[in-house]
């Protein structure tokens, strides 16, 4: 045994000696070993080394439902909070994000800028109409009356039951609308700090088909010099349209007019009642064709697969073998809870099924309209982009921390009730951008070099 051990030691010493001699190169011997390339694997890299975290879907007091629920914080407050400053919430509570975001998109709704503030102030522009006077009285009364009025406003908008004349002073083309849009752009310019914090200018196109959700968030690549050449595209006719094909025309016109770039990202197919990811025809009855699939593939580079109003990756009936398929499921009804969900709608609402159906459409029409990157957004209407569950201030100001917050209804109709405790503190988007600038962050989105989380920063 001792001879064997001695032999092993001798062999080991010889090996070490040989290894040591092997790495004694002659002078200049390695000078041409890696021609045209640095030896260091960390040198000359032209790809991102870490993801940048942000929120593609933040609402401020400019959004009418956010304002009706009590949000008094504007875009500047939202940017300050996202950058890491401590602020006071609309409900009067001090709040600070646990870790600053790298970038953010404020995506306020594209219709009726300033309307709800005038409702609350009882402006004559509003109170001379029956709906406006009623909502103004109830919102100013506060408490449950204000909550009921807010839910009634949301339902009326979703069903297309708001008097168009009531909103005329707050739509694109009006002085009020232009002033608020310009202020929104100015705030984004003020808080954009390349290399530190990026503000991407955007808005939410809020298409609703009898309560069925077809919303898209619009994100511009450029700053105010180009973006202020246009105003947001609303879903309300006759100025706007509910049809995604008309939205794509708006995006095309923006790029042609400004020589800029823009993209759209849909969300909450789970609240569309089967119309988010069609395979045969749009909700209008128009058959899917080459135009539709090419346009959707061109403009919708990402899909918001997780957010506050439910997780949209899959459903337990679609993925029965996946034990996590029931996470954050919202499958009661459409967005305004006016029509109950049917099982045959599910296939056309969730991400995984869309990815599969997109392959079939590609085989049929030559283009896959559902070949998108996956991203997450909050859709919080508080101006507070905090996705930590122990620092979650809810969807709306009425759901900020309080003893009653869990029982506050988000929706209460004949179809059913959705309570505050069903909300998710989700989600975030990671982008593989080379630098923290508008151009670099947008380009990463356009390349689909993104991923979604339900709020954790997993890298």
C-alpha positions in Angstrom: 0.0 0.0 0.0 2.9 2.4 0.9 4.6 1.7 -2.5 1.3 2.4 -4.2 0.9 5.7 -2.4 4.5 6.7 -3.1 4.0 5.9 -6.8 0.8 8.0 -6.9 2.6 10.9 -5.2 5.5 10.7 -7.6 3.1 10.7 -10.6 1.3 13.7 -9.1 4.5 15.6 -8.7 5.6 14.8 -12.3 2.1 15.9 -13.6 2.3 19.2 -11.7 5.8 19.7 -12.9 4.8 19.0 -16.5 1.7 21.3 -16.1 3.9 24.1 -14.8 6.4 23.7 -17.6 3.5 23.6 -20.2 2.4 27.2 -19.3 5.8 28.8 -19.8 5.4 30.2 -23.3 8.2 31.6 -25.4 8.3 35.3 -25.8 5.7 36.3 -28.3 4.4 32.8 -28.7 0.7 33.8 -28.0 0.8 37.2 -29.7 -1.2 35.8 -32.7 -3.2 33.1 -30.9 -6.5 35.1 -31.2 -6.1 37.3 -34.3 -8.7 40.1 -34.6 -10.3 39.2 -31.2 -9.5 40.1 -27.6 -8.4 37.2 -25.5 -10.6 38.4 -22.6 -14.1 37.0 -22.9 -15.4 40.3 -21.3 -13.8 42.7 -23.8 -15.4 44.0 -27.0 -18.9 42.8 -26.0 -21.7 44.4 -28.0 -24.6 42.8 -26.2 -26.3 43.7 -22.9 -24.9 42.2 -19.7 -27.8 42.8 -17.4 -31.5 43.5 -17.9 -33.1 46.9 -17.2 -36.4 46.7 -15.2 -39.4 48.8 -15.9 -43.2 49.2 -16.1 -44.9 49.6 -19.5 -48.3 50.3 -18.0 -48.7 53.1 -15.4 -51.7 55.3 -14.9 -51.8 58.7 -13.2 -54.6 61.1 -12.3 -55.0 61.9 -16.0 -56.8 58.6 -16.5 -60.5 59.2 -15.7 -61.2 56.1 -13.7 -58.0 56.7 -11.7 -59.1 60.2 -10.9 -62.6 59.1 -10.0 -61.2 56.6 -7.5 -59.3 59.4 -5.9 -55.9 59.5 -7.5 -54.5 63.0 -7.3 -50.9 62.2 -8.3 -49.8 63.3 -11.8 -47.0 62.1 -14.1 -44.3 63.9 -12.2 -45.3 62.2 -9.0 -45.2 58.8 -10.8 -41.7 59.5 -12.2 -40.4 60.6 -8.8 -41.7 57.5 -7.1 -40.3 55.2 -9.8 -36.9 56.9 -9.5 -36.9 56.0 -5.8 -38.1 59.2 -4.0 -40.5 59.0 -1.1 -43.8 60.6 -1.8 -47.2 60.9 -0.2 -49.9 58.7 -1.7 -53.3 60.1 -2.7 -54.7 58.6 0.5 -52.1 60.5 2.6 -49.7 57.7 3.3 -45.9 58.0 2.9 -44.7 55.5 0.4 -41.4 54.6 -1.3 -40.4 51.9 -3.8 -38.0 49.2 -2.5 -35.7 49.6 -5.4 -35.9 52.2 -8.2 -37.0 51.2 -11.7 -34.7 51.8 -14.6 -37.4 53.0 -17.0 -41.2 53.5 -17.1 -44.0 54.2 -19.6 -47.0 56.3 -18.4 -49.9 54.9 -20.4 -52.8 57.1 -19.5 -56.1 56.5 -21.4 -56.2 58.3 -24.7 -59.7 59.7 -24.3 -61.3 62.6 -22.4 -58.2 64.2 -20.8 -59.3 66.4 -17.9 -62.9 65.2 -17.9 -63.0 63.6 -14.5 -61.3 66.5 -12.8 -64.0 68.8 -14.1 -66.7 66.3 -12.9 -65.3 66.4 -9.4 -65.0 70.2 -9.6 -68.7 70.4 -10.8 -67.6 72.4 -13.9 -70.5 73.8 -16.0 -68.9 72.1 -19.0 -70.0 68.8 -17.3 -73.0 69.5 -15.1 -75.2 70.9 -17.9 -75.5 67.2 -19.0 -77.6 64.7 -17.1 -74.8 62.1 -16.8 -72.2 64.6 -15.8 -74.4 66.3 -13.2 -75.3 62.9 -11.6 -71.7 61.7 -11.5 -70.6 65.0 -10.1 -73.1 64.9 -7.3 -72.3 61.4 -6.3 -68.5 61.7 -6.5 -68.6 64.8 -4.4 -70.7 63.0 -1.8 -67.9 60.5 -1.2 -68.0 57.1 0.4 -70.1 54.3 -1.2 -71.9 56.8 -3.3 -68.7 57.9 -5.0 -67.7 54.3 -5.5 -71.0 53.4 -7.1 -70.7 56.5 -9.4 -67.2 55.5 -10.4 -68.3 51.9 -11.3 -71.3 53.3 -13.2 -68.9 55.6 -15.2 -66.7 52.6 -16.1 -69.7 50.5 -17.1 -71.1 53.4 -19.2 -67.8 53.9 -21.0 -67.3 50.2 -21.6 -70.8 49.8 -23.1 -70.6 53.0 -25.2 -73.4 54.7 -23.3 -71.7 58.1 -22.5 -73.2 61.1 -24.3 -70.7 62.1 -26.9 -71.4 65.8 -26.4 -70.5 65.4 -22.7 -66.9 64.4 -23.7 -66.5 66.7 -26.7 -64.5 69.4 -24.8 -62.1 66.7 -23.6 -61.3 64.9 -26.8 -58.4 65.3 -29.3 -58.8 68.7 -31.0 -59.9 70.5 -27.9 -57.8 73.0 -26.0 -58.1 71.0 -22.8 -56.8 67.8 -24.4 -53.9 69.5 -26.2 -52.8 71.3 -23.0 -52.8 68.1 -20.9 -51.0 66.1 -23.6 -48.3 68.8 -23.9 -47.9 68.7 -20.1 -47.6 64.9 -20.1 -44.8 65.2 -22.7 -43.1 68.0 -20.7 -43.0 65.8 -17.6 -41.5 62.9 -19.5 -38.8 65.2 -20.9 -38.1 66.7 -17.4 -37.5 63.3 -15.8 -35.7 61.5 -18.6 -32.1 61.1 -17.6 -30.1 58.9 -20.0 -28.0 56.3 -18.2 -30.0 56.7 -15.0 -33.8 56.7 -15.6 -35.6 56.5 -19.0 -39.1 57.9 -19.6 -40.8 56.4 -22.6 -43.8 58.5 -23.8 -46.9 56.5 -24.4 -50.7 56.1 -24.0 -53.3 53.4 -23.7 -55.8 52.8 -26.6 -58.8 51.6 -24.7 -60.8 49.5 -27.2 -63.9 47.9 -25.7 -66.4 45.8 -27.6 -69.5 45.5 -25.4 -67.1 45.2 -22.4 -64.7 42.8 -24.2 -61.2 44.1 -23.7 -59.0 44.8 -26.7 -56.7 47.4 -25.0 -53.2 48.2 -26.4 -50.5 50.3 -24.9 -48.7 52.5 -27.4 -44.9 53.2 -26.8 -43.0 55.8 -28.8 -39.2 55.6 -29.4 -38.6 59.3 -29.6 -38.9 62.3 -27.3 -41.1 65.3 -27.3 -39.8 66.9 -30.5 -41.4 64.2 -32.6 -44.1 62.9 -30.3 -45.8 66.3 -29.9 -46.4 66.3 -33.6 -49.3 63.9 -32.9 -52.0 63.4 -30.3 -53.1 60.0 -28.9 -55.6 57.9 -30.9 -58.8 57.3 -29.0 -61.1 54.3 -29.3 -64.2 56.4 -29.3 -65.9 57.2 -32.6 -66.1 59.3 -34.7 -62.6 60.6 -33.9 -61.2 57.2 -33.1 -62.0 53.5 -33.6 -62.3 50.2 -31.7 -60.7 48.3 -34.6 -57.0 47.4 -34.2 -56.6 47.8 -38.0 -57.4 51.5 -37.6 -54.9 51.7 -34.8 -52.2 50.3 -37.0 -53.0 53.0 -39.6 -52.4 55.6 -36.8 -49.0 54.0 -36.0 -48.1 53.9 -39.7 -49.0 57.6 -40.1 -46.9 58.5 -37.0 -43.8 56.9 -38.5 -44.4 58.5 -41.9 -45.0 62.0 -40.4 -42.1 62.0 -37.9 -39.6 59.5 -39.3 -39.9 58.0 -35.8 -40.8 54.6 -34.5 -43.6 53.2 -32.4 -45.1 49.9 -31.2 -48.2 48.5 -29.5 -48.6 45.9 -26.8 -51.9 44.3 -26.0 -53.0 43.1 -22.6 -55.7 41.3 -20.6 -56.9 38.8 -23.2 -58.4 37.1 -20.2 -61.0 39.9 -20.1 -61.7 39.9 -23.8 -64.3 37.1 -23.8 -62.6 35.3 -26.7 -61.8 38.2 -29.1 -58.1 39.0 -28.2 -56.5 36.3 -30.4 -58.8 35.4 -33.2 -58.0 32.6 -35.6 -60.9 32.9 -38.1 -62.3 36.4 -38.0 -62.1 39.6 -36.0 -64.9 40.6 -33.7 -66.3 42.7 -36.6 -66.8 39.5 -38.6 -64.0 40.4 -41.0 -62.1 37.3 -42.0 -58.4 37.1 -41.0 -56.2 37.6 -44.1 -52.7 38.5 -45.0 -53.2 42.2 -44.2 -54.3 41.5 -40.6 -51.6 39.0 -39.8 -48.8 41.1 -41.3 -50.0 44.3 -39.6 -50.4 42.7 -36.2 -47.0 41.0 -36.5 -45.4 44.3 -37.5 -46.8 46.6 -34.8 -47.4 44.2 -31.8 -43.9 43.1 -30.9 -44.8 42.2 -27.3 -47.7 41.0 -25.3 -48.4 41.9 -21.6 -48.8 38.5 -20.3 -49.2 39.3 -16.6 -50.6 42.3 -14.7 -52.8 43.5 -11.8 -56.1 42.2 -13.4 -55.0 38.6 -13.7 -52.3 36.5 -15.2 -52.6 35.8 -18.9 -50.2 33.0 -19.5 -52.6 30.0 -19.4 -55.7 28.6 -17.7 -56.2 25.4 -15.8 -58.6 24.1 -18.5 -56.0 24.8 -21.2 -53.1 23.4 -19.3 -54.5 20.7 -16.9 -51.1 19.1 -16.3 -49.5 22.4 -15.2 -49.9 22.8 -11.4 -49.2 26.5 -11.7 -51.8 27.2 -14.4 -54.3 28.5 -11.8 -52.1 31.3 -10.7 -53.8 34.7 -10.7 -56.8 33.5 -12.7 -59.5 36.0 -13.6 -62.1 34.1 -15.6 -65.4 35.4 -14.3 -66.4 37.6 -17.2 -65.3 40.4 -19.5 -63.7 43.7 -18.4 -66.8 45.4 -17.0 -68.3 42.1 -15.8 -71.3 42.5 -18.0 -71.1 39.2 -19.8 -70.1 35.9 -18.1 -67.2 33.8 -19.4 -67.9 30.7 -21.5 -65.4 27.8 -21.7 -65.1 28.0 -25.5 -63.7 31.6 -25.1 -60.6 30.6 -23.2 -58.6 29.4 -26.2 -58.6 32.8 -27.7 -57.6 34.7 -24.6 -54.3 33.2 -23.2 -50.7 33.5 -24.2 -49.8 29.8 -24.7 -52.7 29.1 -26.9 -52.0 32.2 -29.0 -48.4 31.0 -29.5 -49.7 27.7 -30.8 -52.5 29.2 -32.9 -50.0 31.7 -34.4 -48.1 28.8 -35.9 -51.2 27.5 -37.6 -52.0 30.9 -39.0 -48.5 31.2 -40.3 -48.9 27.9 -42.2 -52.2 29.2 -43.6 -51.5 32.9 -44.3 -47.7 33.1 -44.4 -47.2 35.2 -41.3 -47.4 34.5 -37.6 -49.3 37.4 -35.9 -48.7 36.0 -32.4 -44.9 35.7 -32.5 -44.4 38.2 -29.7 -42.1 38.8 -26.8 -43.6 38.5 -23.3 -43.6 41.5 -21.0 -45.4 42.4 -17.8 -46.9 45.7 -16.6 -48.8 46.8 -13.5 -51.8 48.7 -14.9 -51.9 50.3 -11.4 -54.0 53.5 -11.4 -52.3 55.0 -8.3 -49.2 56.5 -10.0 -47.3 54.0 -7.7 -45.4 51.3 -9.5 -44.6 49.0 -6.6 -44.9 45.3 -7.2 -43.7 44.0 -3.8 -46.6 42.4 -2.0 -45.6 44.0 1.3 -45.5 47.4 -0.4 -48.6 47.0 -2.7 -50.9 50.0 -2.8 -53.6 48.4 -5.0 -55.1 49.0 -8.4 -56.9 52.2 -7.4 -56.5 54.7 -4.6 -59.6 53.2 -3.0 -57.6 50.0 -2.5 -54.7 51.6 -0.7 -53.7 50.0 2.6 -56.6 50.1 5.1 -58.5 47.7 7.3 -61.3 47.6 4.7 -59.2 47.3 1.5 -59.7 43.5 1.0 -63.4 43.6 0.9 -63.7 46.6 -1.4 -65.4 45.5 -4.7 -63.6 46.1 -7.9 -66.8 45.1 -9.8 -70.2 44.3 -8.5 -72.8 43.3 -11.2 -75.6 40.8 -11.8 -72.9 38.5 -13.4 -70.8 38.5 -10.2 -68.5 40.3 -7.8 -64.7 40.8 -7.9 -63.1 41.8 -4.6 -59.9 43.7 -4.0 -58.1 40.7 -2.6 -58.2 39.1 -6.0 -55.8 41.7 -7.4 -52.2 40.8 -8.2 -49.2 42.9 -7.4 -47.9 42.2 -10.9 -45.9 42.7 -13.1 -42.6 44.0 -14.5 -40.7 43.9 -17.8 -37.0 43.2 -18.1 -35.3 44.5 -21.3 -31.9 43.5 -22.6 -30.9 47.0 -23.6 -27.3 48.0 -24.1 -27.7 51.3 -22.3 -30.5 53.0 -20.4 -31.8 55.3 -23.0 -35.0 55.7 -24.9 -33.5 54.4 -28.1 -31.8 51.4 -26.6 -34.8 50.3 -24.4 -37.3 50.7 -27.3 -35.0 48.8 -29.7 -34.8 45.9 -27.2 -38.6 45.8 -27.1 -38.7 45.9 -30.9 -36.2 43.0 -31.0 -38.4 41.1 -28.5 -35.4 40.8 -26.2 -37.7 41.1 -23.1 -39.2 38.9 -20.5 -42.0 39.2 -17.9 -42.1 38.5 -14.2 -45.0 38.9 -11.8 -43.0 41.5 -9.9 -39.8 39.8 -8.8 -36.6 41.0 -10.4 -35.3 37.6 -11.6 -32.1 37.9 -13.6 
